[in-house]
Structure formats: structure tokens, C-alpha cells
Amino acid sequence: MKRRILQIISTLDRSGAEKQLVMLATGLPRDEFDVHVCALTRGGPLAADLEQQQIPLTVIGKVWKFDPTAHWRLKKHIDRVRPDLVQTWMFTANAYGRAAALAAGVRHLVASERCVDPWKQWHQFTADRLLAKRTAAIVVNSRGVQEFYTQHGIPPDKFRLIYNGIAPAAPSPVTREQLLAELGLPTGARLIGAVGRLDHQKRVKDVIWAADLLKSIRDDVHLLVIGDGPQRENLKRFQRACRIEDKVHFLGARHDVPRLMPHFDLLYLASGYEGLPNVIMEAMAAAVPVVASDIWGNRELVVHGQTGYLVPVGDRAGLARYAHKILEDAELAKCLGAAGQQRILAEFTVAAMVDRHAALYREILG
């Protein structure tokens, strides 16, 4: 008999947790699991992937930060679906989803914590601890996330570490020359990518500063900032203040990052905190060396000196120094990229991520 699994998340935007949920929902064995997905706030571009695989999707339409009507609609939906197990993803869905599932009488709950969350306040951690008591397991994607939540009072035996999975990178459909022409960049330009939401967490100002340092020693480096967010205008003002508009390019939110990624000479990720960043995995899968901040999550992917380099948070000179080292040594860049790609293929596959979730469901459901 198939077991029905309901996955609940806030949106289906192209972000890390959302990508993992969709890969899980579409990858679970259909002869064993009947998967449904619920988006609390809105759908998004990843909804098309679910539709293509004929996985039912319901959007609740949560409007306000505190929205009792959304809780009521979600409970009614759970009553209709009658899942054997509900899995929720990140704080909003973890809170609304677990509360509604408990109200609907669901016996088996799994939560997913995807990031270190220093923004949370005491009442949010209190809710996490209370709901954890009624939760069979909390899936985390890195040891750093587990350590963070253990320090905030959740028992260690609640956690299950399941690393993110990523599919092998496909070759880019465009040549490097075509991409440079498309972006209006000179032949021979060296490309550094910085991909992610433009907010304080990602510390994009550090990579712009590093690009400014690189400009003082070489004229061929161009930083491509891909993404959007609340810090966009502040970062563009900083770009102008540094007089580096000719070397730092804001490309906005794009849905073709896999098309661009193989042409990066390296990837920057300077975040102050992370879970297990998909963008680093995507770069490594494409054999692109990585220079990243030395934090949990990043260091679980990047092996310093073997697949890329790690620098202390805020070390702009370190970001520039290691980028220059990679750009100066083609053989080193090739070795770092190949080692990173092999690490992804060996340890961070979609199949392994799906299999570990399926095993967890079997363990809980009996």
C-alpha cells in the first residue's frame, strides 16, 4: 500500500530548499509513496517541474505574517489529503505546517531546517522547541545547522543529517565567446560569479571590494553579480563609490545560471552564515573552483586547497588573493575544479538524498 506524503513549503521560487523539495518529490519511488506538495504563500517557477511529473500542488495563499485564516485553510487541506506523514520546510512552513498537521490529527511529522538562522528571536526558538516535542525527526542539511539548533535547546537525537543532492552539470549550450559577446565583455575577460539573494547574509559588498582589489593588479577580471534582493540599490551605490562599474556587473535574477556557470573561472560566496549552499554545489558540479567564507556549510563542501579556498568572514583581501592565485595558474584551476566535481559526484547526488529521505519515512511509518 502506498504511503501518502505531504510536503509543505512557503513558495516554489528557485531557491535552495525549494529545489531540494522538488527533486525529492519527483524522485521518491512512485510505487511506494504518493507525494503531494503544498505552498503556503504562492507557487513559483518550480511548480512547472511538479506539474510535469503530475505531482499535485495546492497553494494556500497566506497573506500576512500572522494569518489565522491560512492556518484554517491549511488544516482543511490536510483533512482532505489525509497524509500518512507531513514534512515541512523552513520556519514559516515548519510553524504553520506542523501546527495545522497536529490539529488535523497527523501522527507523523518531519521538519526540515535548512540554514543557520541568527535572525530568529526568543519566541521563534520557543516555538521550535515546543513543536520539536511532537516531531518524529528534524532533517538538517549540514552539521552546522544541527549544531546551531542543538545550542538553542532542541535535543540532538531529533536530528537526521541528509546532505543536499545535485544533478550532474550539463554542458553550457553557448560558447565562452558567445557569452562574452552577449554580456558585452571583451574577449579574454576572466569571469567571477557571485550568485544569490542580495541581502545582508550574503555579504556581497565583500566580493565587490575584492573585485576592486583585483582591479588594481589585473585588468581582465569581471565580477558577475546574479540575483536580486533588498540590498540591490545599496550595493549599486557601493559599486559606483568604488568606481568599478566597468568590472562589476549586476545581471539581476536569472533562470539560466546553469548556462552561465561552466564559463565562470571561479565562484565567490562570502556569506556570514549558510546551511549547505546549493550554489557552491552547482559550481563544483560544473568543475568551477570556489572561494568562500570559512563557515559551517561552506566548509562541509569546500576542501581548502583541494576543491577551492576558504577565507575568514569579511576577509576581502583573502578573497582577492585566492582568486588571483586561481586565475594565474590554469593547471591549479583545472585540478581544483576536477576535484570539486568528483566530490559532488561521490557524496552529494540526488539519488542519495532521495534514498535517505525514503529510508527515514520507512523508519518513522514502520
PARORO-853323 format. One record per residue (C-alpha): y, z, x; residue in three letters; residue number from 1. Coordinates in Angstrom, 2 decimals, padded with zeros to 5 digits. Layout:
site py->Y; pz->Z; px->X; res->ALA; n->NUM $
...
END
This chain:
site py->000.00; pz->000.00; px->000.00; res->MET; n->1 $
site py->003.44; pz->-000.93; px->001.33; res->LYS; n->2 $
site py->005.86; pz->001.89; px->002.07; res->ARG; n->3 $
site py->009.42; pz->001.29; px->000.91; res->ARG; n->4 $
site py->012.15; pz->001.96; px->003.50; res->ILE; n->5 $
site py->015.84; pz->002.09; px->002.55; res->LEU; n->6 $
site py->018.30; pz->001.63; px->005.41; res->GLN; n->7 $
site py->021.88; pz->002.84; px->004.77; res->ILE; n->8 $
site py->024.91; pz->001.99; px->006.93; res->ILE; n->9 $
site py->028.66; pz->001.69; px->006.33; res->SER; n->10 $
site py->029.12; pz->-002.06; px->006.93; res->THR; n->11 $
site py->027.37; pz->-005.13; px->008.27; res->LEU; n->12 $
site py->030.04; pz->-006.10; px->010.80; res->ASP; n->13 $
site py->029.00; pz->-007.47; px->014.18; res->ARG; n->14 $
site py->028.85; pz->-004.13; px->015.97; res->SER; n->15 $
site py->026.14; pz->-002.40; px->017.94; res->GLY; n->16 $
site py->024.49; pz->-000.18; px->015.33; res->ALA; n->17 $
site py->024.72; pz->-002.88; px->012.68; res->GLU; n->18 $
site py->022.98; pz->-005.39; px->014.95; res->LYS; n->19 $
site py->020.20; pz->-002.90; px->015.66; res->GLN; n->20 $
site py->019.69; pz->-002.17; px->011.95; res->LEU; n->21 $
site py->019.42; pz->-005.87; px->011.10; res->VAL; n->22 $
site py->016.96; pz->-006.53; px->013.94; res->MET; n->23 $
site py->014.90; pz->-003.55; px->012.77; res->LEU; n->24 $
site py->015.00; pz->-004.52; px->009.10; res->ALA; n->25 $
site py->013.97; pz->-008.11; px->009.82; res->THR; n->26 $
site py->011.40; pz->-007.13; px->012.45; res->GLY; n->27 $
site py->009.34; pz->-004.47; px->010.68; res->LEU; n->28 $
site py->005.90; pz->-005.75; px->009.62; res->PRO; n->29 $
site py->006.19; pz->-007.10; px->006.07; res->ARG; n->30 $
site py->002.58; pz->-006.30; px->005.20; res->ASP; n->31 $
site py->003.26; pz->-002.61; px->005.80; res->GLU; n->32 $
site py->006.92; pz->-001.98; px->004.95; res->PHE; n->33 $
site py->009.13; pz->-003.10; px->002.06; res->ASP; n->34 $
site py->012.65; pz->-002.88; px->003.53; res->VAL; n->35 $
site py->015.89; pz->-002.60; px->001.57; res->HIS; n->36 $
site py->019.40; pz->-002.31; px->003.05; res->VAL; n->37 $
site py->022.46; pz->-000.63; px->001.57; res->CYS; n->38 $
site py->026.04; pz->-000.98; px->002.91; res->ALA; n->39 $
site py->028.29; pz->001.84; px->001.79; res->LEU; n->40 $
site py->031.70; pz->000.21; px->002.23; res->THR; n->41 $
site py->031.29; pz->-003.56; px->002.49; res->ARG; n->42 $
site py->028.97; pz->-006.25; px->003.74; res->GLY; n->43 $
site py->029.87; pz->-008.45; px->006.69; res->GLY; n->44 $
site py->028.70; pz->-011.41; px->008.75; res->PRO; n->45 $
site py->025.29; pz->-009.84; px->009.47; res->LEU; n->46 $
site py->024.49; pz->-009.91; px->005.75; res->ALA; n->47 $
site py->023.56; pz->-013.57; px->006.21; res->ALA; n->48 $
site py->020.71; pz->-012.58; px->008.53; res->ASP; n->49 $
site py->019.27; pz->-010.28; px->005.86; res->LEU; n->50 $
site py->019.64; pz->-012.93; px->003.18; res->GLU; n->51 $
site py->017.87; pz->-015.47; px->005.36; res->GLN; n->52 $
site py->014.92; pz->-013.10; px->005.68; res->GLN; n->53 $
site py->015.01; pz->-012.27; px->001.95; res->GLN; n->54 $
site py->015.73; pz->-008.59; px->002.52; res->ILE; n->55 $
site py->017.53; pz->-007.06; px->-000.49; res->PRO; n->56 $
site py->021.08; pz->-005.89; px->000.25; res->LEU; n->57 $
site py->023.27; pz->-003.74; px->-002.00; res->THR; n->58 $
site py->026.95; pz->-002.96; px->-001.33; res->VAL; n->59 $
site py->028.14; pz->000.33; px->-002.87; res->ILE; n->60 $
site py->031.87; pz->-000.30; px->-002.45; res->GLY; n->61 $
site py->033.03; pz->003.05; px->-001.06; res->LYS; n->62 $
site py->036.84; pz->003.00; px->-001.02; res->VAL; n->63 $
site py->038.20; pz->006.38; px->000.04; res->TRP; n->64 $
site py->037.31; pz->008.64; px->002.95; res->LYS; n->65 $
site py->036.12; pz->011.19; px->000.40; res->PHE; n->66 $
site py->034.74; pz->009.20; px->-002.51; res->ASP; n->67 $
site py->032.61; pz->011.14; px->-005.03; res->PRO; n->68 $
site py->032.10; pz->008.01; px->-007.13; res->THR; n->69 $
site py->030.47; pz->006.28; px->-004.13; res->ALA; n->70 $
site py->028.08; pz->009.23; px->-003.81; res->HIS; n->71 $
site py->027.20; pz->008.88; px->-007.51; res->TRP; n->72 $
site py->026.67; pz->005.09; px->-007.26; res->ARG; n->73 $
site py->024.56; pz->005.53; px->-004.13; res->LEU; n->74 $
site py->022.37; pz->008.15; px->-005.81; res->LYS; n->75 $
site py->021.86; pz->005.83; px->-008.79; res->LYS; n->76 $
site py->020.88; pz->003.03; px->-006.43; res->HIS; n->77 $
site py->018.38; pz->005.27; px->-004.63; res->ILE; n->78 $
site py->016.96; pz->006.30; px->-008.00; res->ASP; n->79 $
site py->016.38; pz->002.60; px->-008.80; res->ARG; n->80 $
site py->014.89; pz->001.66; px->-005.40; res->VAL; n->81 $
site py->012.69; pz->004.78; px->-005.18; res->ARG; n->82 $
site py->012.17; pz->004.61; px->-001.40; res->PRO; n->83 $
site py->009.44; pz->006.50; px->000.41; res->ASP; n->84 $
site py->011.81; pz->007.05; px->003.34; res->LEU; n->85 $
site py->015.57; pz->006.72; px->003.81; res->VAL; n->86 $
site py->017.10; pz->006.06; px->007.22; res->GLN; n->87 $
site py->020.86; pz->006.45; px->007.65; res->THR; n->88 $
site py->023.09; pz->005.19; px->010.48; res->TRP; n->89 $
site py->026.18; pz->006.93; px->011.93; res->MET; n->90 $
site py->028.34; pz->009.69; px->010.49; res->PHE; n->91 $
site py->029.57; pz->008.31; px->007.14; res->THR; n->92 $
site py->026.17; pz->006.94; px->006.14; res->ALA; n->93 $
site py->024.43; pz->009.98; px->007.61; res->ASN; n->94 $
site py->026.55; pz->012.24; px->005.40; res->ALA; n->95 $
site py->026.70; pz->010.23; px->002.15; res->TYR; n->96 $
site py->023.25; pz->008.72; px->002.55; res->GLY; n->97 $
site py->021.35; pz->011.92; px->003.22; res->ARG; n->98 $
site py->023.22; pz->013.87; px->000.53; res->ALA; n->99 $
site py->022.53; pz->011.18; px->-002.06; res->ALA; n->100 $
site py->018.91; pz->010.81; px->-000.99; res->ALA; n->101 $
site py->018.33; pz->014.55; px->-001.28; res->LEU; n->102 $
site py->019.97; pz->014.54; px->-004.73; res->ALA; n->103 $
site py->017.63; pz->011.69; px->-005.71; res->ALA; n->104 $
site py->014.60; pz->013.67; px->-004.57; res->GLY; n->105 $
site py->013.68; pz->011.62; px->-001.49; res->VAL; n->106 $
site py->011.31; pz->013.67; px->000.63; res->ARG; n->107 $
site py->011.52; pz->011.86; px->003.95; res->HIS; n->108 $
site py->014.85; pz->011.39; px->005.74; res->LEU; n->109 $
site py->015.63; pz->009.89; px->009.15; res->VAL; n->110 $
site py->019.16; pz->009.89; px->010.56; res->ALA; n->111 $
site py->020.50; pz->007.77; px->013.42; res->SER; n->112 $
site py->023.13; pz->008.95; px->015.88; res->GLU; n->113 $
site py->024.33; pz->006.04; px->017.99; res->ARG; n->114 $
site py->027.19; pz->007.41; px->020.08; res->CYS; n->115 $
site py->028.69; pz->010.47; px->021.70; res->VAL; n->116 $
site py->031.32; pz->011.45; px->019.11; res->ASP; n->117 $
site py->034.01; pz->013.72; px->020.61; res->PRO; n->118 $
site py->036.33; pz->012.86; px->017.70; res->TRP; n->119 $
site py->034.29; pz->014.98; px->015.30; res->LYS; n->120 $
site py->035.78; pz->018.26; px->014.07; res->GLN; n->121 $
site py->034.09; pz->021.56; px->013.28; res->TRP; n->122 $
site py->033.43; pz->020.74; px->009.63; res->HIS; n->123 $
site py->031.73; pz->017.45; px->010.55; res->GLN; n->124 $
site py->029.45; pz->019.18; px->013.06; res->PHE; n->125 $
site py->028.72; pz->021.80; px->010.38; res->THR; n->126 $
site py->027.64; pz->019.04; px->008.01; res->ALA; n->127 $
site py->025.48; pz->017.53; px->010.76; res->ASP; n->128 $
site py->023.72; pz->020.85; px->011.36; res->ARG; n->129 $
site py->023.14; pz->021.56; px->007.67; res->LEU; n->130 $
site py->021.76; pz->018.09; px->006.94; res->LEU; n->131 $
site py->019.57; pz->018.19; px->010.07; res->ALA; n->132 $
site py->017.59; pz->021.01; px->008.48; res->LYS; n->133 $
site py->016.47; pz->018.61; px->005.72; res->ARG; n->134 $
site py->015.91; pz->015.65; px->008.05; res->THR; n->135 $
site py->012.50; pz->014.79; px->009.47; res->ALA; n->136 $
site py->013.86; pz->013.16; px->012.62; res->ALA; n->137 $
site py->017.14; pz->012.05; px->014.18; res->ILE; n->138 $
site py->016.87; pz->008.81; px->016.15; res->VAL; n->139 $
site py->019.15; pz->008.55; px->019.19; res->VAL; n->140 $
site py->019.56; pz->005.55; px->021.45; res->ASN; n->141 $
site py->020.30; pz->007.39; px->024.68; res->SER; n->142 $
site py->019.68; pz->010.73; px->026.36; res->ARG; n->143 $
site py->023.43; pz->011.28; px->026.44; res->GLY; n->144 $
site py->023.66; pz->011.18; px->022.64; res->VAL; n->145 $
site py->020.78; pz->013.63; px->022.38; res->GLN; n->146 $
site py->022.39; pz->015.99; px->024.89; res->GLU; n->147 $
site py->025.73; pz->015.83; px->023.07; res->PHE; n->148 $
site py->024.27; pz->016.77; px->019.69; res->TYR; n->149 $
site py->021.98; pz->019.41; px->021.15; res->THR; n->150 $
site py->025.07; pz->021.05; px->022.62; res->GLN; n->151 $
site py->026.56; pz->021.05; px->019.11; res->HIS; n->152 $
site py->023.72; pz->023.01; px->017.60; res->GLY; n->153 $
site py->021.06; pz->020.54; px->016.46; res->ILE; n->154 $
site py->017.55; pz->021.62; px->017.58; res->PRO; n->155 $
site py->016.11; pz->019.45; px->020.38; res->PRO; n->156 $
site py->012.83; pz->018.94; px->018.53; res->ASP; n->157 $
site py->014.65; pz->016.95; px->015.81; res->LYS; n->158 $
site py->015.40; pz->014.05; px->018.15; res->PHE; n->159 $
site py->013.46; pz->010.85; px->018.83; res->ARG; n->160 $
site py->014.74; pz->008.66; px->021.65; res->LEU; n->161 $
site py->014.40; pz->004.97; px->020.77; res->ILE; n->162 $
site py->016.35; pz->002.65; px->023.02; res->TYR; n->163 $
site py->018.22; pz->-000.31; px->021.57; res->ASN; n->164 $
site py->016.47; pz->-003.65; px->021.75; res->GLY; n->165 $
site py->017.92; pz->-007.04; px->022.56; res->ILE; n->166 $
site py->016.55; pz->-010.56; px->022.33; res->ALA; n->167 $
site py->016.37; pz->-012.73; px->025.47; res->PRO; n->168 $
site py->019.61; pz->-014.59; px->026.10; res->ALA; n->169 $
site py->019.75; pz->-018.25; px->025.14; res->ALA; n->170 $
site py->021.45; pz->-020.76; px->027.44; res->PRO; n->171 $
site py->025.06; pz->-021.49; px->026.55; res->SER; n->172 $
site py->025.47; pz->-024.80; px->024.69; res->PRO; n->173 $
site py->028.57; pz->-025.60; px->026.76; res->VAL; n->174 $
site py->029.00; pz->-026.08; px->030.49; res->THR; n->175 $
site py->031.30; pz->-023.88; px->032.50; res->ARG; n->176 $
site py->033.69; pz->-026.80; px->032.97; res->GLU; n->177 $
site py->033.80; pz->-027.35; px->029.20; res->GLN; n->178 $
site py->034.50; pz->-023.68; px->028.57; res->LEU; n->179 $
site py->037.29; pz->-023.53; px->031.15; res->LEU; n->180 $
site py->038.89; pz->-026.60; px->029.62; res->ALA; n->181 $
site py->038.56; pz->-025.10; px->026.12; res->GLU; n->182 $
site py->040.30; pz->-021.92; px->027.28; res->LEU; n->183 $
site py->042.96; pz->-023.85; px->029.21; res->GLY; n->184 $
site py->041.92; pz->-022.34; px->032.53; res->LEU; n->185 $
site py->041.83; pz->-024.11; px->035.91; res->PRO; n->186 $
site py->038.65; pz->-025.48; px->037.45; res->THR; n->187 $
site py->037.24; pz->-022.84; px->039.75; res->GLY; n->188 $
site py->038.53; pz->-019.90; px->037.71; res->ALA; n->189 $
site py->036.37; pz->-016.78; px->038.01; res->ARG; n->190 $
site py->035.76; pz->-015.03; px->034.69; res->LEU; n->191 $
site py->035.52; pz->-011.32; px->033.98; res->ILE; n->192 $
site py->034.64; pz->-010.40; px->030.40; res->GLY; n->193 $
site py->035.72; pz->-007.25; px->028.54; res->ALA; n->194 $
site py->034.09; pz->-007.25; px->025.10; res->VAL; n->195 $
site py->034.52; pz->-004.63; px->022.41; res->GLY; n->196 $
site py->036.77; pz->-002.95; px->019.90; res->ARG; n->197 $
site py->040.32; pz->-002.45; px->021.18; res->LEU; n->198 $
site py->040.62; pz->001.30; px->020.77; res->ASP; n->199 $
site py->041.13; pz->004.33; px->023.00; res->HIS; n->200 $
site py->037.40; pz->004.83; px->023.55; res->GLN; n->201 $
site py->037.04; pz->001.52; px->025.42; res->LYS; n->202 $
site py->039.91; pz->002.20; px->027.88; res->ARG; n->203 $
site py->040.83; pz->-001.49; px->028.04; res->VAL; n->204 $
site py->044.07; pz->-000.61; px->029.81; res->LYS; n->205 $
site py->041.96; pz->000.35; px->032.84; res->ASP; n->206 $
site py->040.44; pz->-003.13; px->033.09; res->VAL; n->207 $
site py->043.86; pz->-004.79; px->032.69; res->ILE; n->208 $
site py->045.13; pz->-002.59; px->035.52; res->TRP; n->209 $
site py->042.09; pz->-003.55; px->037.59; res->ALA; n->210 $
site py->042.84; pz->-007.24; px->036.92; res->ALA; n->211 $
site py->046.38; pz->-006.63; px->038.17; res->ASP; n->212 $
site py->044.97; pz->-005.12; px->041.36; res->LEU; n->213 $
site py->042.67; pz->-008.11; px->041.80; res->LEU; n->214 $
site py->045.61; pz->-010.48; px->041.36; res->LYS; n->215 $
site py->047.19; pz->-009.02; px->044.46; res->SER; n->216 $
site py->044.25; pz->-010.09; px->046.64; res->ILE; n->217 $
site py->042.97; pz->-013.25; px->044.97; res->ARG; n->218 $
site py->044.41; pz->-015.89; px->042.66; res->ASP; n->219 $
site py->041.32; pz->-017.12; px->040.83; res->ASP; n->220 $
site py->040.35; pz->-014.17; px->038.60; res->VAL; n->221 $
site py->040.89; pz->-014.31; px->034.83; res->HIS; n->222 $
site py->040.10; pz->-011.41; px->032.51; res->LEU; n->223 $
site py->038.93; pz->-012.42; px->029.01; res->LEU; n->224 $
site py->039.53; pz->-009.59; px->026.51; res->VAL; n->225 $
site py->037.33; pz->-010.26; px->023.46; res->ILE; n->226 $
site py->037.69; pz->-008.09; px->020.39; res->GLY; n->227 $
site py->040.27; pz->-006.61; px->018.09; res->ASP; n->228 $
site py->041.37; pz->-003.18; px->017.02; res->GLY; n->229 $
site py->044.22; pz->-000.68; px->016.67; res->PRO; n->230 $
site py->045.25; pz->-000.84; px->020.34; res->GLN; n->231 $
site py->045.74; pz->-004.62; px->020.47; res->ARG; n->232 $
site py->049.56; pz->-004.65; px->020.39; res->GLU; n->233 $
site py->049.85; pz->-001.71; px->022.82; res->ASN; n->234 $
site py->047.55; pz->-003.50; px->025.24; res->LEU; n->235 $
site py->049.51; pz->-006.73; px->024.96; res->LYS; n->236 $
site py->052.72; pz->-004.82; px->025.72; res->ARG; n->237 $
site py->050.99; pz->-003.34; px->028.78; res->PHE; n->238 $
site py->049.88; pz->-006.83; px->029.81; res->GLN; n->239 $
site py->053.48; pz->-008.04; px->029.64; res->ARG; n->240 $
site py->054.77; pz->-004.98; px->031.50; res->ALA; n->241 $
site py->052.30; pz->-005.75; px->034.31; res->CYS; n->242 $
site py->053.46; pz->-009.40; px->034.29; res->ARG; n->243 $
site py->049.88; pz->-010.52; px->034.20; res->ILE; n->244 $
site py->049.92; pz->-012.80; px->031.14; res->GLU; n->245 $
site py->048.65; pz->-015.63; px->033.36; res->ASP; n->246 $
site py->045.48; pz->-013.69; px->034.27; res->LYS; n->247 $
site py->044.65; pz->-011.59; px->031.20; res->VAL; n->248 $
site py->043.79; pz->-013.48; px->028.03; res->HIS; n->249 $
site py->043.32; pz->-011.89; px->024.58; res->PHE; n->250 $
site py->040.80; pz->-014.04; px->022.73; res->LEU; n->251 $
site py->040.57; pz->-011.85; px->019.61; res->GLY; n->252 $
site py->037.41; pz->-011.11; px->017.68; res->ALA; n->253 $
site py->034.88; pz->-013.90; px->018.18; res->ARG; n->254 $
site py->031.42; pz->-014.56; px->016.83; res->HIS; n->255 $
site py->030.36; pz->-016.76; px->019.77; res->ASP; n->256 $
site py->030.12; pz->-014.17; px->022.54; res->VAL; n->257 $
site py->026.54; pz->-015.34; px->023.42; res->PRO; n->258 $
site py->028.05; pz->-018.78; px->024.06; res->ARG; n->259 $
site py->030.63; pz->-017.30; px->026.47; res->LEU; n->260 $
site py->028.62; pz->-014.55; px->028.14; res->MET; n->261 $
site py->026.46; pz->-016.68; px->030.50; res->PRO; n->262 $
site py->029.64; pz->-018.04; px->032.09; res->HIS; n->263 $
site py->031.06; pz->-014.62; px->033.00; res->PHE; n->264 $
site py->030.97; pz->-013.79; px->036.68; res->ASP; n->265 $
site py->030.77; pz->-010.15; px->035.67; res->LEU; n->266 $
site py->031.33; pz->-007.82; px->032.72; res->LEU; n->267 $
site py->033.67; pz->-004.83; px->032.63; res->TYR; n->268 $
site py->033.08; pz->-001.81; px->030.37; res->LEU; n->269 $
site py->035.38; pz->001.11; px->031.19; res->ALA; n->270 $
site py->034.70; pz->003.31; px->028.13; res->SER; n->271 $
site py->035.27; pz->007.04; px->028.12; res->GLY; n->272 $
site py->032.14; pz->007.57; px->026.01; res->TYR; n->273 $
site py->029.33; pz->005.43; px->024.58; res->GLU; n->274 $
site py->025.89; pz->005.57; px->023.04; res->GLY; n->275 $
site py->023.83; pz->002.74; px->024.54; res->LEU; n->276 $
site py->026.29; pz->-000.18; px->024.62; res->PRO; n->277 $
site py->024.90; pz->-003.44; px->023.31; res->ASN; n->278 $
site py->027.45; pz->-005.45; px->025.27; res->VAL; n->279 $
site py->026.01; pz->-004.24; px->028.59; res->ILE; n->280 $
site py->022.54; pz->-005.17; px->027.37; res->MET; n->281 $
site py->023.79; pz->-008.60; px->026.33; res->GLU; n->282 $
site py->025.36; pz->-009.14; px->029.76; res->ALA; n->283 $
site py->022.24; pz->-008.02; px->031.60; res->MET; n->284 $
site py->020.05; pz->-010.21; px->029.37; res->ALA; n->285 $
site py->022.25; pz->-013.16; px->030.40; res->ALA; n->286 $
site py->021.91; pz->-012.23; px->034.11; res->ALA; n->287 $
site py->025.57; pz->-011.17; px->034.33; res->VAL; n->288 $
site py->026.36; pz->-008.29; px->036.74; res->PRO; n->289 $
site py->028.08; pz->-005.27; px->035.20; res->VAL; n->290 $
site py->030.79; pz->-002.94; px->036.48; res->VAL; n->291 $
site py->031.05; pz->000.04; px->034.14; res->ALA; n->292 $
site py->032.24; pz->003.61; px->033.84; res->SER; n->293 $
site py->029.75; pz->006.22; px->035.02; res->ASP; n->294 $
site py->028.93; pz->007.86; px->031.69; res->ILE; n->295 $
site py->025.76; pz->008.53; px->029.70; res->TRP; n->296 $
site py->024.61; pz->005.34; px->028.06; res->GLY; n->297 $
site py->026.11; pz->003.09; px->030.72; res->ASN; n->298 $
site py->024.11; pz->004.78; px->033.47; res->ARG; n->299 $
site py->020.92; pz->004.52; px->031.41; res->GLU; n->300 $
site py->021.32; pz->000.73; px->031.64; res->LEU; n->301 $
site py->023.17; pz->000.00; px->034.88; res->VAL; n->302 $
site py->021.33; pz->000.99; px->038.05; res->VAL; n->303 $
site py->024.10; pz->001.43; px->040.63; res->HIS; n->304 $
site py->023.76; pz->-001.11; px->043.42; res->GLY; n->305 $
site py->020.77; pz->-002.82; px->041.76; res->GLN; n->306 $
site py->021.96; pz->-004.30; px->038.45; res->THR; n->307 $
site py->025.67; pz->-003.65; px->038.85; res->GLY; n->308 $
site py->028.01; pz->-000.80; px->039.76; res->TYR; n->309 $
site py->029.23; pz->002.43; px->038.17; res->LEU; n->310 $
site py->032.65; pz->003.99; px->038.77; res->VAL; n->311 $
site py->034.20; pz->007.26; px->037.55; res->PRO; n->312 $
site py->036.05; pz->007.04; px->034.23; res->VAL; n->313 $
site py->039.60; pz->005.87; px->034.90; res->GLY; n->314 $
site py->038.89; pz->004.60; px->038.44; res->ASP; n->315 $
site py->040.84; pz->001.37; px->038.21; res->ARG; n->316 $
site py->040.70; pz->000.76; px->041.94; res->ALA; n->317 $
site py->036.91; pz->001.15; px->041.80; res->GLY; n->318 $
site py->036.69; pz->-001.42; px->039.01; res->LEU; n->319 $
site py->038.70; pz->-003.87; px->041.12; res->ALA; n->320 $
site py->036.83; pz->-003.10; px->044.34; res->ARG; n->321 $
site py->033.36; pz->-003.73; px->042.92; res->TYR; n->322 $
site py->034.49; pz->-006.81; px->041.03; res->ALA; n->323 $
site py->035.86; pz->-008.24; px->044.28; res->HIS; n->324 $
site py->032.60; pz->-007.36; px->046.04; res->LYS; n->325 $
site py->030.60; pz->-009.31; px->043.45; res->ILE; n->326 $
site py->033.00; pz->-012.27; px->043.38; res->LEU; n->327 $
site py->032.95; pz->-012.54; px->047.18; res->GLU; n->328 $
site py->029.18; pz->-012.59; px->047.55; res->ASP; n->329 $
site py->027.34; pz->-015.21; px->045.47; res->ALA; n->330 $
site py->023.92; pz->-014.04; px->046.66; res->GLU; n->331 $
site py->024.68; pz->-010.44; px->045.74; res->LEU; n->332 $
site py->025.87; pz->-011.54; px->042.28; res->ALA; n->333 $
site py->022.69; pz->-013.53; px->041.77; res->LYS; n->334 $
site py->020.48; pz->-010.60; px->042.80; res->CYS; n->335 $
site py->022.33; pz->-008.11; px->040.59; res->LEU; n->336 $
site py->022.12; pz->-010.48; px->037.62; res->GLY; n->337 $
site py->018.43; pz->-011.20; px->038.09; res->ALA; n->338 $
site py->017.58; pz->-007.50; px->038.45; res->ALA; n->339 $
site py->019.52; pz->-006.66; px->035.31; res->GLY; n->340 $
site py->017.82; pz->-009.41; px->033.34; res->GLN; n->341 $
site py->014.39; pz->-008.23; px->034.47; res->GLN; n->342 $
site py->015.22; pz->-004.63; px->033.49; res->ARG; n->343 $
site py->016.15; pz->-005.74; px->029.96; res->ILE; n->344 $
site py->013.00; pz->-007.86; px->029.58; res->LEU; n->345 $
site py->010.83; pz->-004.98; px->030.77; res->ALA; n->346 $
site py->012.37; pz->-001.98; px->028.97; res->GLU; n->347 $
site py->014.74; pz->-002.95; px->026.16; res->PHE; n->348 $
site py->013.02; pz->-005.50; px->023.95; res->THR; n->349 $
site py->013.46; pz->-005.85; px->020.21; res->VAL; n->350 $
site py->009.69; pz->-005.62; px->019.77; res->ALA; n->351 $
site py->009.59; pz->-002.23; px->021.50; res->ALA; n->352 $
site py->012.49; pz->-000.92; px->019.40; res->MET; n->353 $
site py->010.83; pz->-002.06; px->016.16; res->VAL; n->354 $
site py->007.39; pz->-000.75; px->017.16; res->ASP; n->355 $
site py->008.79; pz->002.71; px->017.96; res->ARG; n->356 $
site py->010.56; pz->002.93; px->014.62; res->HIS; n->357 $
site py->007.41; pz->001.80; px->012.80; res->ALA; n->358 $
site py->005.39; pz->004.44; px->014.65; res->ALA; n->359 $
site py->007.94; pz->007.09; px->013.66; res->LEU; n->360 $
site py->007.75; pz->006.06; px->009.99; res->TYR; n->361 $
site py->003.94; pz->006.25; px->010.08; res->ARG; n->362 $
site py->004.10; pz->009.70; px->011.67; res->GLU; n->363 $
site py->006.51; pz->011.02; px->009.02; res->ILE; n->364 $
site py->004.91; pz->009.36; px->005.99; res->LEU; n->365 $
site py->001.36; pz->010.22; px->007.03; res->GLY; n->366 $
END
